[in-house]
Amino acid sequence: MSNITDKIMNRVIEWQNRSLNHCYPFIFVDLN
């Protein structure tokens, strides 16, 4: 389980470090 958590956390950190322009498409996808 910890390996899965580590992978997810790495992706979350990468996502948080992206600029806002890259986040908008993900927000729109979540709203649909």
BELHU-V54996 format. One record per backbone hydrogen bond with DSSP energy under -0.5 kcal/mol. CO is the residue of the C=O (numbers start at 1). NH is the residue of the N-H. E is the energy in kcal/mol with one decimal. If there is no record, write none. Layout:
BEGIN
co-><CO & CO>
nh-><NH & NH>
e-><E & E>
END
This chain:
BEGIN
co-><1 & 2 & 3 & 4 & 5 & 6 & 7 & 8 & 9 & 10 & 11 & 12 & 13 & 14 & 15 & 19 & 19 & 20 & 20 & 21 & 22 & 23 & 23 & 24 & 25 & 26 & 27 & 28>
nh-><5 & 6 & 7 & 8 & 9 & 10 & 11 & 12 & 13 & 14 & 15 & 16 & 17 & 18 & 18 & 22 & 23 & 23 & 24 & 25 & 26 & 26 & 27 & 28 & 29 & 30 & 31 & 32>
e-><-2.4 & -2.6 & -2.0 & -2.5 & -2.9 & -2.2 & -1.9 & -2.6 & -2.7 & -2.3 & -2.6 & -2.6 & -1.6 & -0.5 & -1.0 & -1.1 & -0.8 & -0.7 & -1.6 & -0.5 & -0.5 & -0.5 & -2.0 & -2.6 & -2.1 & -2.1 & -1.7 & -1.1>
END
